[in-house]
Amino acid sequence: MDYTGPTSVFIQVLIGKKYALPYKVVDGLVFHFLRFKSVEDQLPLLWHKSLLAFAERYRNDITEDQRDALLDLLLAKGHPLVGPEVRRQLIAGRARGLEKEMMQGDDLMME
């Protein structure tokens, strides 16, 4: 799907509602953003703001592989003003599934 402004607006509004989205929807949003890595044109600020909103809200709901892919996307398509904040948000988050591993490790230490 090619870029359209209304799509980014819709994504921002959806994310702004702060719904606890199912992982399948979060994965779909990640893949939506990753599709634009191969676009040769510069992406508008609206697209970058929707990526920032996504990173702020769902940074703990993405997998480690998705986080790495989004960080690679920032290297290719990052905005000079918005990109560093998106990067900071992604790095600050905990990857999905890691909290379970940490809790299991804590249980082993207690025994």
C-alpha positions in Angstrom: 0.0 0.0 0.0 1.4 3.4 -1.0 1.7 6.2 1.5 -1.3 8.3 2.1 -1.7 11.0 4.7 -5.1 9.8 6.0 -3.5 6.4 6.9 -1.0 8.1 9.1 -3.7 10.2 10.7 -5.8 7.1 11.3 -2.8 5.4 12.9 -2.1 8.4 15.1 -5.7 8.5 16.3 -5.8 4.8 17.0 -2.6 4.9 18.9 -3.7 8.0 20.8 -6.7 6.1 22.2 -4.2 4.0 24.1 -6.0 0.8 23.5 -4.3 -2.5 24.6 -4.1 -3.8 21.1 -3.6 -7.5 20.4 -0.1 -8.5 19.4 -1.4 -9.4 15.9 -2.4 -5.7 15.4 0.9 -4.4 16.9 2.8 -6.7 14.5 0.7 -5.4 11.6 1.6 -1.8 12.5 5.3 -2.8 12.7 5.1 -4.3 9.2 3.2 -1.3 8.0 6.1 1.0 8.9 8.8 -1.4 7.7 7.2 -1.5 4.2 8.4 2.1 3.7 12.1 1.2 4.0 12.5 0.7 0.3 10.6 3.8 -0.7 13.0 6.1 -2.5 11.2 9.4 -1.8 11.5 11.2 1.5 8.6 10.4 3.8 6.5 13.3 5.2 6.6 14.5 8.8 3.2 13.0 9.4 4.5 9.5 8.8 7.4 10.1 11.2 5.0 11.4 13.9 2.9 8.4 13.6 6.0 6.2 14.0 6.9 8.2 17.1 3.4 7.8 18.5 3.7 4.0 17.9 7.1 3.8 19.5 6.0 5.8 22.6 2.9 3.7 23.2 3.8 0.2 22.1 7.6 0.0 22.7 7.1 -2.8 25.2 4.8 -4.8 23.0 7.2 -5.5 20.1 9.7 -8.3 19.8 13.4 -7.8 19.9 13.6 -8.6 16.1 11.0 -6.0 15.4 12.8 -3.4 17.5 16.0 -4.1 15.6 14.2 -3.8 12.2 12.6 -0.5 13.3 16.0 0.8 14.4 17.4 -0.2 10.9 14.5 1.6 9.4 15.5 4.8 11.3 18.9 4.6 9.8 17.5 4.5 6.3 14.5 6.8 6.7 15.0 8.6 9.9 13.9 12.3 10.2 16.6 14.5 11.6 14.3 16.0 14.4 11.9 13.1 15.1 14.2 10.1 14.5 16.4 10.5 17.6 13.3 10.5 19.8 11.9 7.4 18.1 15.2 5.7 18.6 15.3 6.7 22.3 11.8 5.3 22.8 12.5 2.0 21.1 15.7 1.5 23.0 14.0 2.4 26.3 11.4 -0.3 25.9 11.4 -3.9 27.0 10.9 -6.5 24.3 7.7 -8.6 24.3 8.4 -11.9 26.0 11.4 -10.8 28.0 9.4 -10.1 31.2 8.4 -13.8 31.2 12.0 -14.9 30.9 13.0 -12.5 33.7 10.3 -13.8 36.0 11.3 -17.4 35.4 14.9 -16.4 36.2 13.8 -14.8 39.4 11.8 -18.0 40.3 15.0 -20.0 39.8 17.0 -17.7 42.1 14.4 -18.0 44.8 14.7 -21.8 45.0 
